[in-house]
Every structure is written in structure tokens, then in C-alpha cells.
Amino acid sequence: MPNTPSNTLEPFLTTRQDVPSYWMVDSLWSVLAPAEATGGALTVLDQLMPRRSGPPPHVHDRLHEYFYVLDGAIHFQIRQEVTTAHTGTLLSIPAGTVHGFAVASDTARVLNLYTPGGFTEQISYLGTPATELRLPRADEHPPTSAERRNAYLTRSAQLNTQRWLLPGEGEDLLADDRDPFQP
């Protein structure tokens, strides 16, 4: 019996210059491979972040997340332990694992991968389309309104892509290393 593919995906080649990019919070997110392009198997993001950037502890209940540090240093909290990833480090965070991070260098650039594919809906929903491949200035990504933030949290729960910890569910070991996070 011949080996036939189970879908009609096409090979593709892309660069950051060719894909949608967004400014969200204080970072640049470039969507290198959305889930739609990989048959739902994978999402690949190129993320540029400034010092002290990063989310508090959270969980992806259905997504396995990977970070490959292209440049810089990032403190990661994995459950109740802290480690630092430097250029050339790959970090694997299985679904259901509490994690958060804070950029320790002036900037950090990572490949951020999710299996199965997903998560880009959050970036395109809350982000501002980037006009250049650089970090945003404060006026280029205004704070998100409470209404839009609540809609985002609701949609995030519906997609089951990300869940913020409830009080008492876990301690933020990097709170002093990170600026306040407001999606």
C-alpha cells in the first residue's frame, strides 16, 4: 500500500519579513508558522522582548510549549524552580506545567513553538500590527481596555490555550524580575 499523506498541506518557506507581526504588551511577535499552515500540528513564533518582559506563572492545559533562545538570557520559573536559559538553550514545557519568565538581558529573542498548533489567535486579537520588525514604543501599543482584556481572557479559556493561576495556586518567584504584565 503506498504511503499517502493524510492532508493536502504544501511545503513553505518564509522569513520574518514575509509574515504577520504584532506588537503586544512590550514585545514583537512574528507568526512564522500558524497552526493553519501545519495542519494544526505546530505553531512557530519569533518573539523579541525587552529586559524585564514576561508573563507571570500560567498554564497551557493542552499545548506543549518550547522556547529556543536565539539571543539573550531569560529567567524561567518551571513549577517552583527557577533556571536561566541563555543563547542556544532549548526549553521544553509540557502541557499542564506551571511556568512564567522574565527577560534578564537587555533584549531576548526566541523561537516559541506550540504543539499542537494554536495560540496565535491571542496575539492577533490583542496585538497591534507591527509596521517594523523592532520592539514597540509605548505609544504604538496602547494599554488594552478592560472590555477587550476580559474578552481575550474569555476567548483564551474557550480555546483552552492559556490559563492564569488563581490566588493560592502557585507563587510568582520572578515577580521582582519582571515589569507588571497587562495583556
C-alpha positions in Angstrom: 0.0 0.0 0.0 1.5 3.4 -0.9 2.3 5.9 1.8 -0.2 8.8 1.1 -0.4 12.0 3.1 -3.4 12.5 5.3 -3.8 16.1 4.3 -3.1 18.5 1.4 -0.5 20.7 3.1 2.0 22.4 0.9 5.7 22.9 1.7 6.5 26.5 2.5 9.5 28.8 3.1 9.1 32.0 4.9 11.0 34.8 6.7 10.1 37.3 9.5 9.8 39.9 6.7 7.1 37.9 5.0 4.7 37.1 7.8 2.3 38.9 10.0 4.0 40.6 13.0 2.3 42.2 16.0 3.3 44.4 18.9 1.7 43.1 22.1 2.4 44.3 25.6 6.1 45.3 25.1 7.2 42.7 22.6 7.3 41.9 18.9 5.7 38.6 17.8 6.2 37.3 14.3 4.0 34.4 13.2 6.3 32.2 11.2 4.0 29.2 11.0 0.4 29.4 12.2 -1.5 26.2 13.0 -3.4 26.5 9.7 -0.1 26.1 7.7 0.9 23.0 9.6 -2.4 21.1 9.7 -2.8 22.0 13.3 0.4 20.2 14.3 2.6 23.1 15.3 2.8 26.9 15.7 6.1 28.7 15.4 6.6 32.3 16.6 9.7 34.6 16.5 9.5 36.7 19.7 11.6 39.8 20.5 11.3 41.1 24.1 13.0 43.8 26.2 14.6 43.4 29.7 12.0 42.6 32.4 9.4 41.4 29.9 7.5 38.2 30.5 4.3 36.8 31.9 3.6 35.7 35.5 3.1 32.0 36.1 0.4 30.4 33.9 -0.5 27.1 32.4 -1.2 25.8 28.8 -3.5 22.9 29.6 -3.5 21.5 26.0 -0.3 23.0 24.5 3.3 21.8 24.9 5.4 24.9 24.7 9.1 25.1 23.6 11.5 28.1 23.8 14.7 28.1 21.7 16.7 31.1 22.8 18.2 32.8 19.7 19.8 35.6 21.6 19.9 36.8 25.2 19.1 35.4 28.7 15.8 34.6 30.3 14.9 33.5 33.8 12.3 30.8 33.7 10.1 29.6 36.5 9.1 26.0 36.0 6.7 24.9 38.7 8.5 26.1 41.9 12.1 26.2 40.5 14.0 29.0 38.7 16.5 28.4 35.9 18.2 30.7 33.4 18.3 30.0 29.7 21.0 31.6 27.5 21.6 31.8 23.8 21.4 28.3 22.3 19.2 26.8 25.0 16.1 24.8 24.2 13.5 24.6 27.0 10.5 22.2 26.8 7.4 22.8 28.9 4.8 20.0 28.7 1.1 20.8 28.7 -0.2 21.4 32.2 3.1 22.7 33.6 3.1 25.9 35.6 5.6 28.3 34.1 6.5 32.0 33.7 9.5 34.0 32.7 11.4 37.3 32.9 14.0 38.6 30.3 17.3 39.0 32.1 19.4 40.6 29.3 18.8 43.9 27.5 16.7 42.1 25.0 16.0 38.4 24.2 14.9 36.8 21.0 13.3 33.3 21.0 11.6 30.8 18.7 8.5 30.0 20.6 6.8 26.8 19.5 3.5 25.2 20.5 2.3 21.6 19.8 -0.4 21.1 18.8 -0.7 24.4 16.9 -2.5 27.3 18.5 -2.0 30.5 20.5 -1.7 32.9 17.6 -5.3 33.9 18.0 -4.4 35.6 21.2 -1.6 37.6 19.6 -3.6 38.8 16.6 -6.6 39.6 18.9 -4.7 41.8 21.5 -1.8 42.9 19.4 -1.3 45.8 17.1 0.0 45.1 13.6 3.7 45.9 13.6 5.0 48.4 11.0 8.6 47.4 11.6 10.5 44.4 13.0 11.5 46.1 16.3 10.3 46.5 19.8 7.2 48.8 20.1 7.3 52.2 21.6 4.8 52.8 24.4 2.5 54.8 22.1 2.5 52.1 19.4 0.7 49.6 21.6 -1.7 51.4 23.9 -2.9 49.6 27.0 -5.7 47.2 26.3 -9.2 48.2 27.6 -10.8 46.2 30.4 -13.5 45.1 28.0 -11.1 43.8 25.4 -8.9 42.2 28.1 -12.0 40.4 29.5 -13.0 39.3 26.0 -9.5 38.0 25.5 -9.5 36.0 28.7 -12.9 34.5 27.8 -11.7 33.6 24.3 -8.4 32.2 25.8 -10.5 29.9 28.1 -12.7 28.8 25.2 -9.7 27.9 23.0 -8.1 26.3 26.1 -4.7 27.8 25.1 -3.7 29.6 28.3 -4.9 29.8 31.9 -3.7 32.3 34.5 -3.2 30.9 38.0 -5.7 31.5 40.7 -4.7 33.0 44.0 -3.1 30.3 46.1 -2.5 28.1 43.1 1.2 29.0 42.8 3.8 31.6 43.8 5.4 34.0 41.3 9.1 33.5 42.0 10.1 36.1 39.4 7.8 39.0 40.3 10.7 41.2 41.3 12.5 40.5 37.9 9.5 41.5 35.7 7.6 44.6 35.0 3.8 44.4 35.7 2.2 42.3 33.0 -1.1 43.5 31.4 -2.3 41.6 28.4 
